[in-house]
Amino acid sequence: MSRTEGPGHPGPSPLDIEPGAEGDVRLLFGLARAVFGDRQGWSDRRVLMSLERDVVFVAKEHGEAAGYVALSLSDGPTVVEQLFVAPGHERRGVGRSLLAYAEGYAIARHAPALRVVVERDNEPARSFYRRSGFVPVEAELFELVLPLAG
């Protein structure tokens, strides 16, 4: 479990990031589907497969699921398959904390980069990743080159 620190918090904040548990899949899928299920490109199967197959870390704020990040691992770059912030937890640093956690995890695994696919019409997400140091390497692919773990 990892405690994160937020702006204005002198010590640990109430946000915890921990590995996803098997029992989290239904809850996380339900949260994501409620927000994105009616959007073009949504796929129940793809999201469920990612939650079941990928390495998932869950952010909890005061014990309540505030978001998650799902990472696909390989010998090359680590890929952010999904990064989701639950309604009511936006603009509180949950997404930034999850992305930072994913970056640290990828560095610890000696991945050369962290990648994420972002749809062309999702300007808020594209802006978020740019502010986080990612650069576009293809039309819908952003990448953050990682330092080598020491």
N, C-alpha and C positions, 0 to 999 in steps of 0.2 A: 504494500500500500504506500502511496506517495501523497504527501500533503503538498499543496501548492500555496504560494503566497500571492495575494492580490494587492492591487493598489489600495493604499490606506490601511492595509493590515500589517501591523508590526511583526506578526508571527504567522503561524499556520492559519490558513483560512478554513472555512467550513467545507471546502472542496477537496474531496478525496478522489484519486484515480487508482483503480485496481483492475486486475485481470477480470475479464468477463467470465461468468460461471454459466454452466449449461442451463440453469434456470432463468438466466437473463434474456435468452433468445426471444421468447414470446413477448416479453415486455418491451424490449428494444424494437422488435419488428412492429409491434402495435403503435408505438410512438412515431416511428418513421413513416409508417403507412398512413397514419392520421394526418400527417403534415404533407407528405409528398405523393400519396397514393393516386391522386387524380391528375398528376402531371404527366405530360407526354414523356415517354421513355421509362416510366416506372415499371418495374418488373418484380412481382412478389417473389418469384423463383430466384432471381439474381440476388435480391437482398437477403432472403433466407439462406441461400447457399453461402454468401459472404459471412453472415453471422455465425453459421455453423462451421465453416471451413477455416476462415482467417483467424489471425490473432486479434482479439478484441479487448480493448480497455474501456472501462466504464467510468465516467465522471459522476460522482454523487455529491450533491449539495445538501447538507443536513440530512444525509441518509437517503435522499430521493434521487432517482436517476435523472441526471441533468444533461446527459449526452454520451456519445461513444465515438470511438474511432476503430475501424477495422482495417488491419494491415495484411497485405499479401506479401509473403516472404519468398525470396529466391536467392540464388548466389549473386545476383546483380542488385539493382536498385530495389528498395522496399517501396511498395505501392500503397498509398492511402486509397483503399477501395471505397470507404465511406467515412465521412465525418459529419456527425449529426448533433445538433444542440436542440434539446427539448423545449417546447413552448413554455414560456415563463422563466426561462433561464438564459435568454438571449442577452447580449451586451453586458455580460458579467465576467467575461474572460474565460468562459468554459471552452469555447472553440480554440482560443489561443493556448490554453493549458493542455488540451488534448493534442494539439499539433506539436507543441513543445515536447510532450511526453513521447509521441511517436518519433520525433526527431532523435531524442536521446536513446530510445530503444533501437532505432536503426543504426546509430553510431556505435552502440555497444555490440551490435551484430556485425560490425565492420562493413556495412553497406556503403557503396560509393555515393549513393544519392537517395533522396526521397522524392517520389513522383506522385502526381495526382492528375486524374482526368477531370477537366472542368468544361462543361458545355459552353459553347460560344455565347449563348443568350443568358448565362448566369453571371451577370456583371458583378453582383455583390460578392460571390465566391471568388471570382477572378481577382477582384480588388483585394480581398482578404489574403489570398495566397501571394499576391505581389507584395503587399505590406509585410508579409512574413518572410520575404527573401526569395521566393520562388520566381523563376523566370520561364516564360513560354518557350518550349523547344519544338512544339508542333502546334497546330491550330487549337487543339483541345488538351494538350499535355503540358503540364508545368513541372519543373524540376528544381530541387534544391540540392546542390552539390554539398556533400557532407565532409567534414574533416575526418581524417583517419583517427580512430580510437587509439589512445596511447597505451 
